[in-house]
Amino acid sequence: MMRIQTPAKVVIRDSTLREGLDMPGMERRLSLADRWRIAQDLYGLGIREFDIVHPGRVGPAAIGLARRIKERYAGSVVVHGALYADEPDLRSGLESLDGAVDEVDFVMPLTTLRTPRSPRAKERILLRALALARQLGRRANAGFANSTQTSRGFLLHMCRRAAAGGAGMIVLYDSIGRSDPLETFTAVRGVREACGLPVLYHCHNDLGLAAANSLFAVYAGARVIDATINGIGDRAGNAPLEQLAVILRVKGIATGIRLDKLKALSDLIARKAGLPLARYQPIVGDPRVIFTHVSPKHKACPRAFAAYDPRLVTGGPR
């Protein structure tokens, strides 16, 4: 039987300034000044965990932005950076993140389609990376990319080994956006029960299921979920932060997100990214469309046909 957990609070980690840059042309469109403004607006929105630096993007711009966020909001934010566990010079990679990130997520793809291909090599290399982090006094997590493209048994085995190796958290990536909510629930619950570590869930939206999968990850015990403003990200994007913030509020789960600030930041991202929103976009679409009732039955009693009070996001008096 599926035992749903409804926690009092969930952390939404923002990945707009990392995943969002994986969209075609986005790095060119978003200047460094734009990224800093967005980071400040995200903090004003209530974001306290940032996913900034990632394999393939461990460069001066990302590291500089991460360091600036840490310095500006010292003591009130957690900045994450990630490195592939099989980096040729992992020590140098870790040293490059000094002063820029609070936690390092060591990424190990679990599919045999990606190197290292041998399951034994994947385990050995991940444990070696965790040992190096301990040696250097760095907080480190185990991030399993392509976690939906391997057997459940191997996933749980790797999570147990990561826990034994000193990982502070398991990061589960549905890298190809293939899971459905029931598969997500089963995977996250299994990981929680197998190793006892906190779970951060990160998913893609290739099948349009990212928000639903993130919600079911929370129901299964994940206490941190990744999201991006307007769902921007690699390919079809990621879980839309604005949708998750309102969904969790409706379900009675606190996130610390200022819902009345979602629309303004969504509009800013859409404008800067050159990706106009549909007028009927959930949560942040045109209020004259998404909050308007046309059917006579609806107009007679709008509250009977509202998933949530529009004033939560419009900022009007309640």
C-alpha positions in Angstrom: 0.0 0.0 0.0 1.3 3.5 -0.9 1.8 5.3 2.4 1.8 9.0 1.6 3.7 11.4 3.9 2.7 15.0 4.1 5.6 16.9 5.7 5.1 20.3 7.4 7.8 21.8 5.2 9.8 21.2 2.0 12.8 23.0 0.6 12.6 24.1 -3.0 16.2 24.4 -4.4 16.3 26.7 -7.3 18.1 25.6 -10.5 17.1 28.5 -12.8 20.7 29.8 -12.9 22.1 26.4 -13.7 19.6 24.3 -15.6 18.1 27.4 -17.2 21.4 28.1 -18.9 21.2 24.7 -20.7 18.5 26.0 -23.0 19.8 27.0 -26.5 21.1 30.5 -26.6 20.4 31.2 -22.9 23.9 32.0 -21.8 24.1 34.6 -24.5 20.7 36.1 -23.6 21.4 36.3 -19.8 24.2 38.6 -19.0 26.1 38.3 -15.7 24.2 41.4 -14.5 20.9 39.7 -15.4 21.9 36.6 -13.5 22.8 38.6 -10.4 19.5 40.4 -10.5 17.7 37.1 -10.9 19.6 35.7 -7.9 18.6 38.6 -5.8 14.9 38.3 -6.9 15.0 34.6 -6.1 16.2 35.4 -2.6 13.4 37.9 -2.2 11.0 35.2 -3.4 12.1 33.1 -0.4 14.7 30.8 -2.1 17.4 29.8 0.4 19.1 26.9 -1.6 20.7 27.5 -5.0 22.0 25.1 -7.6 24.6 27.1 -9.4 27.7 25.2 -10.5 27.5 21.9 -12.4 29.7 19.6 -14.5 30.3 21.3 -17.8 29.7 24.7 -16.2 32.5 24.8 -13.6 33.7 28.1 -15.1 34.5 31.6 -13.8 31.0 32.9 -14.4 29.2 30.2 -12.5 31.8 30.1 -9.7 31.8 33.9 -9.5 28.0 34.1 -9.2 28.0 31.3 -6.5 30.6 33.2 -4.5 28.7 36.5 -4.8 25.5 34.9 -3.6 27.3 33.3 -0.6 29.0 36.6 0.3 25.8 38.7 -0.1 23.6 36.3 1.9 26.2 34.9 4.3 24.8 32.4 6.7 21.2 32.4 5.3 21.7 30.4 2.1 23.1 27.1 1.0 24.9 27.1 -2.4 25.4 23.7 -4.2 28.0 22.9 -6.8 28.4 19.6 -8.5 31.3 17.6 -10.0 31.4 14.4 -11.8 32.9 11.8 -9.5 35.3 10.6 -12.2 36.8 14.0 -13.0 40.4 13.4 -14.0 41.6 15.9 -11.4 38.9 15.9 -8.8 41.1 17.6 -6.1 41.6 20.6 -8.4 37.9 20.7 -9.1 37.1 20.7 -5.4 39.7 23.4 -4.7 38.2 25.6 -7.5 34.9 25.6 -5.5 36.5 26.9 -2.3 34.5 29.8 -1.0 31.9 29.4 -3.7 29.7 26.5 -2.5 28.6 25.0 0.8 27.9 21.5 -0.5 29.3 19.4 -3.4 27.2 16.9 -5.2 29.3 14.2 -6.7 27.5 13.0 -9.8 27.7 9.4 -10.9 25.6 8.3 -13.9 24.1 4.9 -13.2 23.3 3.9 -16.8 25.9 1.7 -18.5 25.5 4.0 -21.5 27.7 6.5 -19.8 31.2 6.2 -18.4 32.4 4.6 -16.3 30.4 1.7 -17.7 31.2 -1.0 -15.2 29.0 -1.0 -12.1 32.0 -1.9 -9.9 33.9 1.1 -11.4 31.0 3.4 -10.6 31.0 2.3 -7.0 34.7 2.5 -6.6 35.1 5.9 -8.1 32.2 7.4 -6.2 33.6 6.1 -2.9 37.0 7.5 -3.8 35.4 11.0 -4.4 33.6 10.9 -1.1 36.8 9.9 0.7 38.6 12.8 -0.9 35.8 15.2 0.3 36.1 13.9 3.9 39.9 14.3 3.7 39.5 18.0 2.6 36.7 18.6 5.1 34.0 19.3 2.5 30.3 18.5 2.8 29.5 16.1 0.0 26.4 14.4 -1.4 26.0 11.5 -3.8 24.2 12.5 -7.0 22.9 9.6 -9.1 22.2 10.8 -12.7 20.1 8.5 -15.0 18.7 7.0 -11.8 15.6 5.8 -13.8 17.8 4.0 -16.4 19.2 1.3 -14.1 17.8 -1.6 -12.0 16.2 -0.7 -8.7 18.6 -3.1 -7.0 21.7 -1.4 -8.3 20.3 2.1 -7.4 19.6 1.0 -3.8 23.0 -0.7 -3.6 24.8 2.5 -4.6 22.7 4.5 -2.1 23.7 2.2 0.7 27.4 2.4 -0.3 27.2 6.2 -0.6 25.8 6.4 2.9 28.5 4.1 4.2 31.1 6.3 2.4 30.0 9.5 4.2 27.5 11.1 1.8 25.2 13.6 3.6 22.4 13.3 1.1 21.3 11.4 -2.0 20.4 13.4 -5.1 18.2 11.5 -7.5 18.2 12.8 -11.1 15.4 11.6 -13.4 17.8 12.8 -16.2 15.5 11.9 -19.1 12.1 12.8 -17.6 10.8 9.3 -18.1 9.4 8.5 -14.7 5.7 8.6 -13.8 4.5 9.6 -10.3 4.1 6.1 -9.1 7.6 5.1 -10.3 9.0 8.2 -8.6 7.2 7.4 -5.4 8.5 3.9 -5.3 12.1 4.9 -6.1 12.3 7.7 -3.5 10.6 5.6 -0.8 13.0 2.7 -1.6 16.0 5.0 -1.3 14.9 6.5 2.0 14.3 3.1 3.5 17.5 1.6 2.1 20.0 4.1 3.4 18.2 6.6 5.7 19.7 9.7 4.1 17.8 12.8 3.1 16.7 12.8 -0.6 16.9 15.7 -3.0 14.8 15.0 -6.2 15.6 16.6 -9.5 13.6 15.8 -12.6 13.0 16.8 -16.2 9.8 17.5 -18.0 10.1 15.6 -21.3 6.8 13.9 -20.7 5.1 16.8 -19.0 5.2 15.1 -15.6 7.9 17.1 -13.7 5.5 18.8 -11.3 3.6 15.6 -10.6 6.8 13.6 -10.1 8.2 16.2 -7.8 5.0 16.2 -5.7 5.1 12.4 -5.4 8.8 12.5 -4.5 7.7 14.7 -1.6 4.9 12.3 -0.7 7.6 9.5 -0.6 9.9 11.4 1.7 12.1 13.7 -0.4 12.6 16.9 1.6 14.4 19.0 -1.1 13.2 19.3 -4.7 14.7 21.1 -7.6 12.8 23.5 -9.7 13.2 26.4 -12.1 11.2 29.6 -12.8 8.8 28.8 -15.7 10.3 25.3 -15.8 13.1 26.5 -18.1 15.9 24.0 -18.5 17.5 21.4 -20.7 15.3 20.1 -23.5 11.6 20.4 -22.4 12.7 21.9 -19.1 12.4 21.1 -15.4 9.7 21.2 -12.7 8.2 24.7 -12.8 8.9 26.4 -9.4 5.8 28.6 -9.5 3.6 25.5 -10.0 5.3 23.5 -7.2 5.1 26.4 -4.8 1.4 26.8 -5.2 0.7 23.0 -5.3 2.5 22.5 -2.0 0.7 25.5 -0.4 -2.6 24.0 -1.5 -1.5 20.7 0.0 -0.7 22.4 3.3 3.1 22.1 2.9 5.2 25.2 3.7 8.0 26.2 1.4 8.8 29.8 2.5 8.1 31.0 -1.1 6.4 34.4 -1.5 3.6 33.4 -3.8 2.7 37.1 -4.5 6.1 37.6 -6.0 6.0 34.7 -8.5 4.3 36.5 -11.3 6.8 39.4 -11.4 9.9 37.0 -11.5 8.2 34.8 -14.0 7.6 37.7 -16.3 11.2 38.9 -15.9 12.6 35.4 -16.8 10.2 35.1 -19.8 11.3 38.5 -21.1 15.1 38.0 -20.5 15.0 34.5 -21.9 12.9 35.4 -25.0 10.4 32.7 -24.1 6.9 34.3 -23.8 4.4 32.5 -21.6 1.1 31.2 -22.8 -1.7 33.3 -21.6 -3.3 30.2 -20.0 -0.1 29.2 -18.3 -0.9 27.8 -14.8 -0.2 30.2 -11.9 1.7 32.9 -13.9 -0.4 33.2 -17.1 -2.6 36.2 -17.9 -4.8 36.8 -14.8 -7.6 38.0 -17.2 -7.6 34.4 -18.6 -6.6 32.0 -15.8 -8.8 33.6 -13.2 -11.8 34.5 -15.4 -15.0 32.4 -15.3 -17.2 32.4 -18.4 -19.8 29.6 -17.8 -22.9 31.0 -16.1 -22.7 28.3 -13.5 -19.1 29.3 -12.7 -19.9 33.0 -12.6 -22.6 32.3 -10.1 -20.2 30.8 -7.6 -16.5 31.3 -8.6 -15.2 29.8 -5.4 -16.7 26.4 -6.3 -14.5 26.3 -9.4 -11.2 27.6 -8.0 -8.2 25.4 -7.2 -6.8 28.1 -5.0 -7.6 31.7 -4.0 -6.2 33.9 -6.9 -5.2 36.5 -4.3 -2.4 34.2 -3.1 -0.5 35.0 -6.3 -2.0 38.4 -7.3 -1.2 39.9 -3.9 -4.7 41.3 -3.4 -6.5 41.6 0.0 -7.9 38.3 1.3 
